[in-house]
Amino acid sequence: MAEELIVLVDDDGRAIGAMPKPLVHHGETPLHRAFSAYLFDDDDRLLVTRRAITKQTFPGMWTNTVCGHPGPGEADDDAIARRARQELGVQVADLRPAVPGYRYRAEFRGVVENEICPVYLGRLVGRPVPEPSEVDDWELLGWSDFRARQETGAPDEWSPWCREQARLIETAGLVPGPQGSEVLPGS
């Protein structure tokens, strides 16, 4: 497998170089390009994932369906499809921008995320089969249950970007479908 390169960007989001992923995330993480995707099934339930405990950044936290980094010259939709396939064994359909200008900085246990990270909504195709080095668990949740869990959970239970992005998606009026409470456990 080829070494994953992360696209470094300036404050305006213009690419200024690339760096191997293991060298990017630390206490002085440079600003870089990322993406965040929220994928829903045919019943409008959101697929949420629990990051593998062995991950360098924000291990063991629940988060949105898939996040990651486009490689040099790679379009976000292609990167999202690649990561969804690698991490969860699912396909992506009907992908659309939700919060295109999202940017954040977060720190956990000395590791910093510093990203320009457009947020997308879409559909998942297939049943998740997680890659254990990426995903420890998954669930399908109605939006209201997803948000209730975020708001009542411990501060380190959910990734900070997912909490903030969910609020922005709601504020923009982009919450898909029924707000039911059906839960399908992943394991």
C-alpha positions as a Markdown table, in Angstrom:
| # | Residue | x | y | z |
|---|---|---|---|---|
| 1 | Met | 0.0 | 0.0 | 0.0 |
| 2 | Ala | 1.3 | 3.4 | -1.0 |
| 3 | Glu | 2.2 | 5.9 | 1.8 |
| 4 | Glu | -0.8 | 8.2 | 2.4 |
| 5 | Leu | 0.0 | 11.9 | 1.8 |
| 6 | Ile | -1.8 | 14.7 | 3.5 |
| 7 | Val | -2.4 | 18.0 | 1.6 |
| 8 | Leu | -1.1 | 21.0 | 3.5 |
| 9 | Val | -2.9 | 24.2 | 2.9 |
| 10 | Asp | -2.7 | 27.9 | 3.6 |
| 11 | Asp | -5.4 | 29.9 | 5.5 |
| 12 | Asp | -7.3 | 30.3 | 2.2 |
| 13 | Gly | -7.3 | 26.5 | 1.6 |
| 14 | Arg | -4.8 | 26.6 | -1.2 |
| 15 | Ala | -2.5 | 23.6 | -1.4 |
| 16 | Ile | 1.1 | 24.4 | -0.4 |
| 17 | Gly | 2.6 | 21.0 | -0.2 |
| 18 | Ala | 2.1 | 17.4 | 1.1 |
| 19 | Met | 3.4 | 15.4 | 4.0 |
| 20 | Pro | 3.2 | 11.7 | 5.0 |
| 21 | Lys | 0.2 | 11.2 | 7.3 |
| 22 | Pro | 2.3 | 9.8 | 10.3 |
| 23 | Leu | 4.2 | 13.1 | 10.3 |
| 24 | Val | 1.2 | 15.4 | 10.3 |
| 25 | His | -0.8 | 14.8 | 13.5 |
| 26 | His | 1.1 | 15.9 | 16.7 |
| 27 | Gly | 1.2 | 18.9 | 19.0 |
| 28 | Glu | 2.0 | 21.3 | 16.2 |
| 29 | Thr | -0.2 | 19.9 | 13.4 |
| 30 | Pro | 0.0 | 22.0 | 10.3 |
| 31 | Leu | -3.2 | 23.2 | 8.7 |
| 32 | His | -4.3 | 20.6 | 6.2 |
| 33 | Arg | -7.2 | 19.4 | 4.0 |
| 34 | Ala | -9.7 | 16.9 | 5.2 |
| 35 | Phe | -13.4 | 15.9 | 4.8 |
| 36 | Ser | -16.2 | 14.7 | 6.9 |
| 37 | Ala | -19.2 | 12.7 | 5.6 |
| 38 | Tyr | -22.6 | 11.8 | 7.2 |
| 39 | Leu | -24.1 | 8.9 | 5.4 |
| 40 | Phe | -27.7 | 7.8 | 5.8 |
| 41 | Asp | -29.5 | 4.5 | 5.0 |
| 42 | Asp | -32.8 | 4.2 | 3.1 |
| 43 | Asp | -34.7 | 4.8 | 6.3 |
| 44 | Asp | -32.8 | 8.1 | 7.0 |
| 45 | Arg | -30.8 | 6.7 | 9.8 |
| 46 | Leu | -27.3 | 8.0 | 10.2 |
| 47 | Leu | -24.4 | 5.6 | 10.3 |
| 48 | Val | -22.2 | 6.6 | 13.2 |
| 49 | Thr | -18.9 | 4.9 | 14.0 |
| 50 | Arg | -16.6 | 4.5 | 17.0 |
| 51 | Arg | -13.0 | 5.2 | 16.1 |
| 52 | Ala | -10.6 | 2.3 | 16.8 |
| 53 | Ile | -8.9 | 2.6 | 20.1 |
| 54 | Thr | -5.6 | 2.2 | 18.3 |
| 55 | Lys | -6.0 | 5.3 | 16.2 |
| 56 | Gln | -3.5 | 8.1 | 16.7 |
| 57 | Thr | -6.2 | 10.8 | 16.7 |
| 58 | Phe | -9.2 | 10.8 | 19.0 |
| 59 | Pro | -9.1 | 7.0 | 19.7 |
| 60 | Gly | -12.3 | 5.3 | 20.9 |
| 61 | Met | -14.6 | 8.3 | 20.2 |
| 62 | Trp | -17.9 | 8.1 | 18.4 |
| 63 | Thr | -18.1 | 10.2 | 15.3 |
| 64 | Asn | -19.8 | 10.7 | 12.0 |
| 65 | Thr | -19.8 | 8.0 | 9.3 |
| 66 | Val | -16.4 | 8.7 | 7.8 |
| 67 | Cys | -13.7 | 11.3 | 8.0 |
| 68 | Gly | -10.3 | 11.5 | 6.3 |
| 69 | His | -8.0 | 13.3 | 4.0 |
| 70 | Pro | -8.1 | 13.6 | 0.2 |
| 71 | Gly | -4.7 | 12.9 | -1.3 |
| 72 | Pro | -2.9 | 15.3 | -3.7 |
| 73 | Gly | -5.1 | 16.0 | -6.7 |
| 74 | Glu | -7.9 | 13.8 | -5.3 |
| 75 | Ala | -11.5 | 15.2 | -5.3 |
| 76 | Asp | -13.4 | 15.1 | -2.0 |
| 77 | Asp | -16.1 | 12.8 | -3.4 |
| 78 | Asp | -13.5 | 10.3 | -4.6 |
| 79 | Ala | -11.7 | 10.4 | -1.2 |
| 80 | Ile | -15.0 | 9.9 | 0.7 |
| 81 | Ala | -15.8 | 6.9 | -1.5 |
| 82 | Arg | -12.3 | 5.5 | -1.0 |
| 83 | Arg | -12.4 | 5.9 | 2.8 |
| 84 | Ala | -16.0 | 4.5 | 3.1 |
| 85 | Arg | -14.9 | 1.4 | 1.2 |
| 86 | Gln | -11.6 | 1.0 | 3.1 |
| 87 | Glu | -13.0 | 1.7 | 6.6 |
| 88 | Leu | -16.5 | 0.3 | 6.3 |
| 89 | Gly | -16.9 | -1.8 | 3.2 |
| 90 | Val | -19.8 | 0.4 | 1.9 |
| 91 | Gln | -20.4 | 2.4 | -1.2 |
| 92 | Val | -21.5 | 6.1 | -1.3 |
| 93 | Ala | -24.4 | 7.6 | -3.3 |
| 94 | Asp | -26.0 | 11.0 | -3.7 |
| 95 | Leu | -23.1 | 12.9 | -2.0 |
| 96 | Arg | -23.7 | 16.6 | -1.6 |
| 97 | Pro | -22.0 | 19.5 | 0.3 |
| 98 | Ala | -23.6 | 20.5 | 3.6 |
| 99 | Val | -21.1 | 22.8 | 5.3 |
| 100 | Pro | -18.4 | 23.5 | 2.6 |
| 101 | Gly | -16.4 | 26.1 | 4.6 |
| 102 | Tyr | -16.0 | 24.2 | 7.8 |
| 103 | Arg | -12.7 | 24.6 | 9.6 |
| 104 | Tyr | -11.6 | 23.5 | 13.1 |
| 105 | Arg | -8.8 | 22.9 | 15.5 |
| 106 | Ala | -9.1 | 20.4 | 18.3 |
| 107 | Glu | -6.7 | 18.7 | 20.7 |
| 108 | Phe | -6.9 | 15.4 | 22.6 |
| 109 | Arg | -4.1 | 13.8 | 24.6 |
| 110 | Gly | -1.5 | 16.1 | 23.0 |
| 111 | Val | -2.5 | 15.3 | 19.4 |
| 112 | Val | -4.0 | 18.2 | 17.4 |
| 113 | Glu | -6.3 | 18.3 | 14.5 |
| 114 | Asn | -6.1 | 21.5 | 12.4 |
| 115 | Glu | -8.2 | 21.1 | 9.3 |
| 116 | Ile | -10.1 | 22.8 | 6.6 |
| 117 | Cys | -12.8 | 20.1 | 6.4 |
| 118 | Pro | -15.8 | 20.4 | 4.1 |
| 119 | Val | -18.8 | 18.4 | 5.4 |
| 120 | Tyr | -20.9 | 16.3 | 3.1 |
| 121 | Leu | -24.2 | 14.4 | 3.4 |
| 122 | Gly | -25.0 | 11.3 | 1.3 |
| 123 | Arg | -26.4 | 7.8 | 1.2 |
| 124 | Leu | -24.7 | 4.6 | 2.2 |
| 125 | Val | -25.1 | 1.5 | 0.0 |
| 126 | Gly | -24.4 | -1.8 | 1.7 |
| 127 | Arg | -24.1 | -3.1 | 5.2 |
| 128 | Pro | -21.0 | -2.0 | 7.1 |
| 129 | Val | -18.2 | -4.5 | 7.6 |
| 130 | Pro | -15.6 | -2.4 | 9.5 |
| 131 | Glu | -11.9 | -2.6 | 9.2 |
| 132 | Pro | -10.8 | -3.2 | 12.8 |
| 133 | Ser | -7.8 | -0.9 | 12.7 |
| 134 | Glu | -10.2 | 2.0 | 11.8 |
| 135 | Val | -13.6 | 1.3 | 13.4 |
| 136 | Asp | -14.4 | -0.5 | 16.6 |
| 137 | Asp | -18.2 | -0.3 | 16.4 |
| 138 | Trp | -21.1 | 1.3 | 14.4 |
| 139 | Glu | -24.8 | 2.0 | 14.8 |
| 140 | Leu | -27.6 | 3.4 | 12.7 |
| 141 | Leu | -29.4 | 6.1 | 14.5 |
| 142 | Gly | -32.3 | 8.5 | 13.8 |
| 143 | Trp | -31.1 | 12.1 | 13.9 |
| 144 | Ser | -32.8 | 12.9 | 17.1 |
| 145 | Asp | -31.3 | 9.9 | 18.9 |
| 146 | Phe | -27.9 | 10.8 | 17.5 |
| 147 | Arg | -28.1 | 14.3 | 18.8 |
| 148 | Ala | -29.5 | 13.3 | 22.2 |
| 149 | Arg | -26.6 | 10.9 | 22.6 |
| 150 | Gln | -24.2 | 13.7 | 21.7 |
| 151 | Glu | -25.7 | 16.2 | 24.1 |
| 152 | Thr | -26.0 | 13.9 | 27.1 |
| 153 | Gly | -22.8 | 11.9 | 26.6 |
| 154 | Ala | -19.5 | 12.5 | 28.3 |
| 155 | Pro | -17.3 | 15.2 | 26.7 |
| 156 | Asp | -14.8 | 12.7 | 25.3 |
| 157 | Glu | -17.4 | 10.2 | 24.1 |
| 158 | Trp | -18.0 | 12.1 | 20.7 |
| 159 | Ser | -15.4 | 13.7 | 18.5 |
| 160 | Pro | -15.5 | 17.5 | 18.9 |
| 161 | Trp | -15.8 | 18.0 | 15.1 |
| 162 | Cys | -18.9 | 15.8 | 15.0 |
| 163 | Arg | -20.6 | 17.6 | 17.8 |
| 164 | Glu | -20.0 | 21.0 | 16.1 |
| 165 | Gln | -20.8 | 19.8 | 12.6 |
| 166 | Ala | -24.1 | 18.3 | 13.7 |
| 167 | Arg | -25.2 | 21.6 | 15.1 |
| 168 | Leu | -24.2 | 23.4 | 11.9 |
| 169 | Ile | -26.1 | 20.8 | 9.8 |
| 170 | Glu | -29.2 | 21.5 | 11.9 |
| 171 | Thr | -28.8 | 25.2 | 11.7 |
| 172 | Ala | -28.6 | 25.0 | 7.9 |
| 173 | Gly | -31.9 | 23.0 | 7.9 |
| 174 | Leu | -30.2 | 20.0 | 6.3 |
| 175 | Val | -31.3 | 17.2 | 8.7 |
| 176 | Pro | -32.6 | 14.5 | 6.4 |
| 177 | Gly | -35.9 | 12.5 | 6.7 |
| 178 | Pro | -37.9 | 11.5 | 9.8 |
| 179 | Gln | -36.4 | 12.1 | 13.2 |
| 180 | Gly | -37.3 | 8.7 | 14.5 |
| 181 | Ser | -35.6 | 6.8 | 17.3 |
| 182 | Glu | -34.9 | 3.4 | 15.8 |
| 183 | Val | -31.5 | 2.1 | 16.6 |
| 184 | Leu | -29.7 | -0.8 | 14.8 |
| 185 | Pro | -26.5 | -1.9 | 16.7 |
| 186 | Gly | -23.5 | -2.6 | 14.6 |
| 187 | Ser | -22.1 | -5.5 | 16.6 |
